[in-house]
Amino acid sequence: MCFGINFPEVLLISCYELGHQPFSLASPLRFLRNDGMNASGIDLAVENINDYEEHIKSARLVLVSVRMHNALRLGVAASKRIRALNPQTHICFYGDYAGLNSDYLCKEQYADSTISGEFETTIVELARAVVDDSFQSNVPPLGVSTLHSVAKPVLQRTSFLVPARADLPNIDSYARFRDDKGQLHLAGSTETTRGCKYVCRHCPVTSIYHGKFFVVPEDIVIADIRNQVGQGVRHISFSDPDFLNGPGHAHRVVAAMHSEFPGITFDFTARIPHLLRYEHLLSDMKSAGCAFVISAMETLNDDVLEVLDKGHTKADIIQVIGIMKKAQIPWRPSLLPFTPWATLDDYLDLLNFVRNHDLVQNIDPVQFSLRLLIPPGSELLEHNANAKWLGDLDAANFTYKWSHPDIRMEQLWSQINRAVRKSQNEDIDHSKTFSVIEELAYAMASKTPPFTRIVSQKRPIPAGLTESWFC
Ligand code: SF4
């Protein structure tokens, strides 16, 4: 929302940030303004680019945040519009997916430059160079990639500042937190760490951070939460790739938040090995208002988990289900059921497991349709360079093509994809969608489902956000 500062020289655009008011806009906005720049931001997830034509025409530099695959697709569409409105402006894509796809973005002239990793201070350097006309494509500021100069991701620790949220779209434009009674509440988000200390092979964070992570100081995190609570937020999502990379820091942040705002609930994402290792923290998390936890379960096939280097097994998953039940914190697994290695039997095993462990309502239906993305620079390429299933880079879709050795898995993926989209469009209950998914999967395997059809459950749906979680 660009009120207050009209016709900026630096314009930041966010495309999609999982239904949250975008941290990736608010944080660099603060850095740019502290440096004296006339900067403002728009969020295309909730605003229309057509309402900002004059802002785009005035901008010397347009920065497009693309921290996930979906955002990148939207960012490219935005770039075409920006170029048409203002052919002279410098367009920079920033965020992990900008770094992975820099070559394509610059060659196709969607971007003049890209920045990945810890982007804030490099954005300021770029803005200074563009605004004072000293930018040179062959010798750009450190950390900036162009068609003529390739930079590594920025992995220096940033002196973090409190994000500038005041001029962003109102918090009520975003996804809500739905509590276990079905009541909706305004929801905010923040980050206590950046990057990740693990190196799961399919994860884009690995390709950028290579096992490094950075801690955002507690006072910055709490100030960001305070600003959002001031806007009416009742729930905070900690959007760190893994909240428990720094368990002591996470514990202190939660304690400080709970002490100042005892009524605020929160959620976080943590890998399964972390939930096993830090089980002792969960009762404190629950007491401090933890409403749910997300973990990347991916699949039950231990061989596939090994290929992905996830660091957990099916036995660990079963153990975590018990731990989370004991802690009385709803657990929301995310999935990656369609990979070149997972079989149709694995898919049926997953469905049985979800049903038998009473997880149907804990998993957004879209999770059953998720297919492996292999972006340029993925660690998987190194390990599977000669695999028969691996195809060429589909640069325009930001992923390498791959096809499953079993054609039935390709057909099933198409069918599940359609079914999930239909259920989203028609707002169909999770249980009914799960039944449809089961029928499709068993039909594909030419097997009879060994159960009766699930009907909608009367017990409460576990707490969650109104936005499905996927990248
Ligand atoms: S733990 Fe999560 S964020 Fe970290 S590398 Fe693995 S998948 Fe990525």
Residues whose N, C-alpha, C, O or C-beta is under 5 A from the ligand:
A	BS01	SF4	C196 Y198 V199 C200 C203 V205 T206 P241 D242 R271
